[in-house]
Amino acid sequence: MVQRRVSRAISIAGLRIGGQEPIVIQSMTNTDTRDCAGTLAQIRALADAGCELVRVAVPNHEGTEALKHICSQSPLPVVADIHFDYRLALASIGNGVHALRLNPGNIGARWKIQEVVRAAKEKGIPIRVGVNAGSLEKDILEKKGPKPEALVESALRHVRMLEEEDFREIKISLKSSHVPTMLEAYRQMAQVVDYPLHLGVTEAGTLRSCMVKSSIGIGSLLAEGIGDTIRVSLTGDPVKEIPIARSILQVLGLGGYGAELVACPTCGRTGFPLIELAERVETYLLALPPLKRKLTVAVMGCVVNGPGEAREADLGVAGSGNVGILFKKGQVVEKVPVELLYDVLVKGIGEFVEDAF
């Protein structure tokens, strides 16, 4: 059982993050924020996939104007991603955004920070201090290089700016595309503050690279009890990030209920197209909506050992030659021709999903 780090809790439009609250899955739209319809369509797709918090880029005034409609119609709390221009932060707050992501140090003079903090306090809006190894302050970079200590120093510098304005509705991220750097930065930060931490490996790449880097980076920290909210950063459709995030949480017993596939690695006893079947089943499972309880599905290659080896699976299939079986919790419930295994399993999954809502 993972013993989670104790952090203070913040609230974003009623969504609690930190403390002992469930770990929150978030993502970021890759639409043009000025395109309200397109952005909302992507947010709704993210919500349907199991995302709980969404960030949108706000690079200009037109983007802040779009937030009026987006925030009022979004099924998820919306975080405005702001860089450099404090006026964009103020306008975003005025137009209904539920949280900000910024670095106080890059928006200019102290009075500008004070203006943003004042507006955030009035609306009860938290601020995420988001540090990235690729955009560290020049003096820190020259002194320490792109090391974990540099990320921590940068984040603490920005946090102290907010604390000096008596603002503590803060969460922190320290992202790097280099997984060891990211891991050590979060470990160090977890020792010196109690603010909730948002985990992610930035610029993790396309699907294969993203899955490997995020599973190791995010998963390792969660296994150590560090982390209150996560984002799997994928170069591609952000909706595809959500099943990966759910799987990471599920494997660690931290929620994110969905479907888990258990599949035989195959051997010389395999007498039917098991690999093809397992890939079809995996594709089907990834498209399922979030569930209220865990579903484990097994695809095994041997009717003799398969049910026993996967006896903990809710549903499973195995085959030998032309004969296939469907089993539940290790008990055979039906025999079918092997070519019907996929259809029989999908039907069983459908019945499980109906019961799981």
Solvent accessible surface area in square Angstrom, and as a share of the most:
residue,aa,sasa,rsa
1,M,211,0.94
2,V,30,0.17
3,Q,145,0.64
4,R,43,0.16
5,R,39,0.14
6,V,119,0.68
7,S,7,0.05
8,R,84,0.31
9,A,32,0.24
10,I,2,0.01
11,S,40,0.26
12,I,0,0.00
13,A,67,0.52
14,G,65,0.62
15,L,39,0.20
16,R,119,0.43
17,I,0,0.00
18,G,1,0.01
19,G,15,0.14
20,Q,114,0.51
21,E,56,0.25
22,P,100,0.63
23,I,9,0.05
24,V,3,0.02
25,I,6,0.03
26,Q,2,0.01
27,S,1,0.00
28,M,34,0.15
29,T,9,0.05
30,N,96,0.49
31,T,39,0.23
32,D,72,0.38
33,T,5,0.03
34,R,127,0.46
35,D,70,0.36
36,C,34,0.20
37,A,78,0.61
38,G,22,0.22
39,T,0,0.00
40,L,4,0.02
41,A,59,0.46
42,Q,28,0.12
43,I,0,0.00
44,R,108,0.39
45,A,40,0.31
46,L,0,0.00
47,A,28,0.22
48,D,105,0.54
49,A,16,0.13
50,G,15,0.14
51,C,5,0.03
52,E,62,0.28
53,L,0,0.00
54,V,0,0.00
55,R,19,0.07
56,V,0,0.00
57,A,40,0.31
58,V,3,0.01
59,P,97,0.61
60,N,45,0.23
61,H,111,0.49
62,E,93,0.42
63,G,1,0.01
64,T,0,0.00
65,E,72,0.32
66,A,9,0.07
67,L,0,0.00
68,K,109,0.46
69,H,90,0.40
70,I,0,0.00
71,C,13,0.08
72,S,79,0.51
73,Q,89,0.40
74,S,19,0.12
75,P,74,0.47
76,L,17,0.08
77,P,20,0.12
78,V,0,0.00
79,V,2,0.01
80,A,0,0.00
81,D,12,0.06
82,I,0,0.00
83,H,74,0.33
84,F,144,0.60
85,D,38,0.20
86,Y,32,0.12
87,R,156,0.57
88,L,17,0.09
89,A,0,0.00
90,L,49,0.24
91,A,31,0.24
92,S,0,0.00
93,I,7,0.03
94,G,60,0.57
95,N,24,0.12
96,G,37,0.35
97,V,4,0.02
98,H,47,0.21
99,A,2,0.02
100,L,0,0.00
101,R,25,0.09
102,L,1,0.01
103,N,17,0.09
104,P,1,0.00
105,G,37,0.36
106,N,44,0.23
107,I,4,0.02
108,G,44,0.42
109,A,49,0.38
110,R,106,0.39
111,W,133,0.47
112,K,53,0.23
113,I,6,0.03
114,Q,63,0.28
115,E,62,0.28
116,V,2,0.01
117,V,5,0.03
118,R,121,0.44
119,A,20,0.15
120,A,0,0.00
121,K,92,0.39
122,E,135,0.61
123,K,129,0.54
124,G,55,0.52
125,I,9,0.04
126,P,3,0.02
127,I,0,0.00
128,R,4,0.01
129,V,0,0.00
130,G,1,0.01
131,V,3,0.02
132,N,32,0.17
133,A,19,0.14
134,G,75,0.72
135,S,81,0.52
136,L,17,0.08
137,E,42,0.19
138,K,153,0.65
139,D,74,0.38
140,I,0,0.00
141,L,73,0.36
142,E,127,0.57
143,K,128,0.54
144,K,77,0.33
145,G,17,0.17
146,P,81,0.51
147,K,111,0.47
148,P,17,0.11
149,E,78,0.35
150,A,0,0.00
151,L,0,0.00
152,V,14,0.08
153,E,40,0.18
154,S,2,0.01
155,A,0,0.00
156,L,36,0.18
157,R,80,0.29
158,H,6,0.03
159,V,0,0.00
160,R,101,0.37
161,M,43,0.19
162,L,2,0.01
163,E,34,0.15
164,E,111,0.50
165,E,34,0.15
166,D,101,0.52
167,F,6,0.03
168,R,100,0.36
169,E,76,0.34
170,I,0,0.00
171,K,3,0.01
172,I,0,0.00
173,S,1,0.01
174,L,0,0.00
175,K,15,0.07
176,S,5,0.03
177,S,47,0.30
178,H,105,0.47
179,V,19,0.11
180,P,79,0.50
181,T,13,0.08
182,M,0,0.00
183,L,19,0.10
184,E,64,0.29
185,A,0,0.00
186,Y,0,0.00
187,R,81,0.30
188,Q,48,0.21
189,M,0,0.00
190,A,14,0.11
191,Q,148,0.66
192,V,84,0.48
193,V,16,0.09
194,D,64,0.33
195,Y,5,0.02
196,P,0,0.00
197,L,0,0.00
198,H,0,0.00
199,L,0,0.00
200,G,0,0.00
201,V,0,0.00
202,T,16,0.09
203,E,122,0.55
204,A,1,0.01
205,G,21,0.21
206,T,85,0.50
207,L,87,0.43
208,R,195,0.71
209,S,36,0.24
210,C,0,0.00
211,M,86,0.38
212,V,77,0.44
213,K,64,0.27
214,S,0,0.00
215,S,50,0.33
216,I,92,0.47
217,G,0,0.00
218,I,0,0.00
219,G,10,0.10
220,S,35,0.22
221,L,0,0.00
222,L,2,0.01
223,A,51,0.40
224,E,85,0.38
225,G,2,0.02
226,I,14,0.07
227,G,3,0.03
228,D,3,0.01
229,T,0,0.00
230,I,0,0.00
231,R,30,0.11
232,V,1,0.00
233,S,14,0.09
234,L,19,0.10
235,T,93,0.54
236,G,39,0.38
237,D,63,0.33
238,P,2,0.01
239,V,37,0.21
240,K,120,0.51
241,E,1,0.00
242,I,1,0.00
243,P,20,0.13
244,I,15,0.08
245,A,1,0.00
246,R,16,0.06
247,S,50,0.32
248,I,15,0.07
249,L,2,0.01
250,Q,14,0.06
251,V,108,0.62
252,L,48,0.24
253,G,55,0.53
254,L,29,0.15
255,G,24,0.23
256,G,22,0.21
257,Y,100,0.38
258,G,2,0.02
259,A,24,0.18
260,E,53,0.24
261,L,48,0.24
262,V,57,0.33
263,A,45,0.35
264,C,25,0.15
265,P,126,0.79
266,T,47,0.27
267,C,66,0.40
268,G,88,0.84
269,R,162,0.59
270,T,37,0.22
271,G,44,0.42
272,F,21,0.09
273,P,88,0.55
274,L,4,0.02
275,I,110,0.56
276,E,106,0.48
277,L,15,0.07
278,A,12,0.09
279,E,104,0.47
280,R,115,0.42
281,V,1,0.01
282,E,83,0.37
283,T,95,0.55
284,Y,60,0.23
285,L,9,0.04
286,L,97,0.48
287,A,88,0.68
288,L,20,0.10
289,P,56,0.35
290,P,42,0.26
291,L,11,0.06
292,K,145,0.61
293,R,113,0.41
294,K,86,0.36
295,L,0,0.00
296,T,18,0.10
297,V,0,0.00
298,A,0,0.00
299,V,0,0.00
300,M,12,0.05
301,G,3,0.03
302,C,22,0.13
303,V,44,0.25
304,V,121,0.70
305,N,60,0.31
306,G,1,0.01
307,P,11,0.07
308,G,27,0.26
309,E,122,0.55
310,A,6,0.04
311,R,143,0.52
312,E,132,0.59
313,A,3,0.02
314,D,26,0.13
315,L,6,0.03
316,G,0,0.00
317,V,0,0.00
318,A,0,0.00
319,G,0,0.00
320,S,52,0.33
321,G,40,0.39
322,N,125,0.64
323,V,78,0.45
324,G,0,0.00
325,I,8,0.04
326,L,10,0.05
327,F,0,0.00
328,K,84,0.36
329,K,111,0.47
330,G,15,0.15
331,Q,126,0.56
332,V,74,0.42
333,V,78,0.45
334,E,78,0.35
335,K,150,0.64
336,V,17,0.10
337,P,64,0.40
338,V,23,0.13
339,E,128,0.57
340,L,76,0.38
341,L,1,0.01
342,Y,38,0.14
343,D,84,0.43
344,V,22,0.13
345,L,0,0.00
346,V,35,0.20
347,K,139,0.59
348,G,7,0.07
349,I,1,0.00
350,G,25,0.24
351,E,84,0.38
352,F,24,0.10
353,V,17,0.10
354,E,135,0.60
355,D,107,0.55
356,A,4,0.03
357,F,119,0.50
